[in-house]
Amino acid sequence: MRRLPPLGAIEAFVQVARLGSVKAAAEELALSAPALSRRVQSLERFVGRPLFGRRHQAMVLNEEGERLLAQLAPVLDQLSDAVEAITAGTELLRLRLGVLPLFASQRLFPRLGALRQAHPELHLDIDTAGHGIARLGEGLDAVIALARDIDPALYAKRLDHNSVYVIGARSLLDGPDPVTRPDQLAGLTVLLHRDMPDNFAAWRQRIGLGEVEPLAIDHFDSGALMLEAAAQGLGVAFMMASHYEDAADPRLVRLFDVEVESPYSYWFVCRPRALTQKPVRLFHDWLVRTLGSDG
């Protein structure tokens, strides 16, 4: 049989990689920091190359470490799950998840049946109130956030790359004076979400209409209400391509066939330590796998 490194060294490596800190990983494994460092070093000696870049108090995976983590972490998690399955019986797992209502209704809830089939023991407490990232660890275990970027002190996994779409009522194309030119925005009201204030500016700059001002800009804190306002002819919404496509509302059309990358993305966010918790890890892995397969 091929010789393997000690399980303790593998466990130490995975924890440091996930938490980004020897101190945090040592606390999680109930080891001293020097003892944990020795375990990581023993694995590096075993594979014959460094796996981290050392930066002050932080340890950041290098390319070799990223590749090894991708192969070892799922196996270690499977071992942990197998032991838990024997010792815990039918344990109920609960995740407190912060999520924006439009993402929940369009992209999460249509897939929750598959999550329940894959992990019947996992239950979600859904929180759609705002400022989810600020409440991590204080009422929320994880958040699906819409943001330009995420604080590097947090764990974040980007869930998509999106384009800015200009979404309006079908009557804007079917009427006597169809809206087919971007400069016609001067006579229209722009609808913007408070979590995506830069979508309009990014779109306008990309097509070279920096001088064109809309009739007015109305702000919303609900994506669903923005889409309804656009369908009712109250303005044109600067939203994500996925918002328009997932809505599948025959009252709505995409205006101006111009491809503009949105500065915003959806992210899965949690504290690094939370990834060691089984409910967070199960949901994270399922979500990334599911949305990744959606393309």
N, C-alpha and C positions, 0 to 999 in steps of 0.2 A: 504494500500500500504506500502511496506517495506520502511523504512526511508533510504535516500541516503545521502552521504556527499555532501557538497556544490560543485557546478561545479567549482568554483574558486580554491578550494583546489585540485581537480583532475587535472585541467589545470596546476597549479603550480607544482604538482608532476611530470607530464609528461614532462614539459619543463626542469626541473632540471635533470630528468633522461636522457633526450636526450642530453642536453648540458653539463652535468657534473659539473655545476657551478651555485651557487645561483646568483652570480653577472650577469652572462650572461643571465640566465633565467629572472632575474628581469628586465634587459634592454629590453628583447624581449617582456615582458608583460607590460612594462611601470609602474613598481612598484618599490618601494624601496626594498633593500635587506632584511631589517627586516620584512617588510610586507609580502614578499614572503616566508620567513622562517616560519612566523607564519601560513601561509596557509598550508605549508607542514606539520608542526607539528600538525595542526588540523586534517589532514587526518590520520596521525600516531595515534593520540588519538582515532580517530573514529574506526580504524581497530584494535586498541589495541596492536600494536607492531611497532618497528622501521622498516623503509623501506630503510634506507641508513646507510652506514658507513661513518662517518665524518673523513676526512683526510686533515688537514690543510685547504687550500682554496677549495679543491675538495670534492664532495659528490659522493660516489660510491654505486650503488644499492647493497643491500644484496640479499640473495636468495628469501626472501619474496617479496622484492621490484621488483625483476625480474619477478616473477610470476604475480604480480599485474599489472605491466606495460604491459605485453603481453596481458592481457585481457582488460585493460582500454584504451590503446593508440589507437587501431583500432576503438573503439567506439567513442572516442573523435574526431578522424579524420573524421569519417562518419558524425558526427554532423557538423563539420566545412565545409565539402564538401556540405552538404545539404543546409546550409546557403549561401555558395558561389554560388551554382547552382541557387538559387532564385535571388540573388542580382547581379550576374555577367553576367547572360545570357550565350552567347556562347563565353566566354573568351578563347583566344588562349594562351596556356602555352608552354614555350620553355625551353629546357634543353641543356646546353652546356656541352657535354660529351667528355672526353678524353678516347680513347680506342686504344689498340694495333691492327694493321691491321689484324693479323691472328685470334685473338679472334672475331673481328668484322665480318670477312667473314665466319668463321666456326660456331660460336655459337650465335652471336647476330643477324645478318641480316636474317638468316633463320627463326627467330622468331618475327621479327618486325611487320609482318602482324597481328599477334595475339595481340601485344601491341597496334596497331592502332585500332583494333576492340574494345579492352577493354577501351582505352582512346583516342578517336578520337581528343580530344582537345590538346593532348600532341605532340609536335614536337621536334625533336632532331637536334641540330647542332653538327656534328661529327668532331672531331679533332684527327688525327692519328699521330701528331707530338710527339716526345719523351718528357720525363721529365714532365709528366702530373701532378704528385703530387705536384711538385714545383710550378705549375701554378694554383693551386686551389685558387679561389677567385680573380684571375687575368686573366680572360679569360675563366676559366672553373668552372662549378658548381660541377662536380663530375667526377671521373676517375675510369675506370676499369684497375687495375694495376697488374703486375706480379712481385711478390716480396717474399722475405723470411718472412719479418714481416713489420709492419707499425708503424710509429711514434704514440705512445699512445695519443698524443695530438689531433690526428685526429680520426674521426669515421671511423671504418673499419669493413666490414663484409666479412668473407672468403667465397668464392663461390665454392671452390672445394678442394679436396685432390687428388694429382696426383702421378703417378709413372714415373720414368725415363725409357724411351724406347730407345733402340738402333735401329735406322731406317736406312735401306740401300736399294740399288737397288736389285730387284729380282735376277738379274744375279749373285749376290754374293752367292746365294744358288744353283742356277741352273748350275753354271759353273763347270769346271773340278776339281777345288780345292775349294769346298764350305766352306764358313766361318761359322763354327759351334762351334768354341772354342774361349772363350774370349781372350786367349793369342795371337790369330791371329791379334788382333788390332795393334800389333807391325808393321805390314806391311800396315796399312791403315791410311788415313787421317781422323781426327776427326773434325766434324763441330759443333761449339758452338755458341749459341746466346749470344750477349753481356749482355742481361738482365738475363741470366741464366748461368753464368760462372762456377758455382759450380756443375752443373749436372754431368759432367764427373768425377770429383773428388769423389763425393758421390757414384756414381755407382762403380767406381774402388775400393774404400775402402770397400764397402759392399761385393764385391765378392772376396776380398783378392788379388787383382792384383796391389798392390801399386808400384811394381817395373817395371811394363810394361809401356813403353812409346810408343805412337803412332808415325807413320811416321812424322806427322805434325798436328798442330791444326789451323784450319781456323775459323775466327770469322765473324759473320753476325749480322746485325741489322734488318733482315727481316726473320720471320719464314717461310713465303711462299717461299722465295728464298732458304732457307735451305732445305726445302722438295724437291724443284726442283733440287737442286744440288745433293742431295742424290739419287733421281730418275735417274739422268744422270750419276751416278757412280763416282762422284767427291769426295766422302767420306761418312762416316757414321755419322748421326745426332743424338746427344744426346738431345732428346726433351721429351715432355710430352706424356703420353699414349693418352690423348684426342686429341693431334695434329695428331697423327697417325690414330686414329680411325675415327675422323671427316674428315680427308683428303680422306679416302676411295679410294686411288690411287692404281690401280692394279700393277703399276710399283714398288711399295714399299713393303718391308717386314719388320717384326720385327725380329731382330737377338737376339739370346741368350734368352731363356725363363727363365729369372732371374727377380724376383720381387724386385725392389728397390724404396723406397719412395723418391720422389723428395723433395728437401728442399724448393721449390718454390710453391706458390699457386696464383690463381687469386683472387683479392680482389675488392670489391666495396669500394671506398674511397671518403670521402668528409669532409669538416669542420663540426664540430658538429652543428653549427648554421644553416648550409644549410639544415639539415633534417626538419627544420620548414617550408621550402619553398615547396609549393605544387608540382611543377614539379619534384624536387629531390625525394620527398617522394613517389610520384606515381611510378616513374621509379624504385626506390630502392625496393619497395614492390613487384612490378611485377617481377623484375629480380630475387630476392631471391625466390619467389614463383615458378617461371618458372624453374630455374636451380635446385632448390630443388626437383621438381617433376621429373626432368630428371635423378636424382639419383647421 
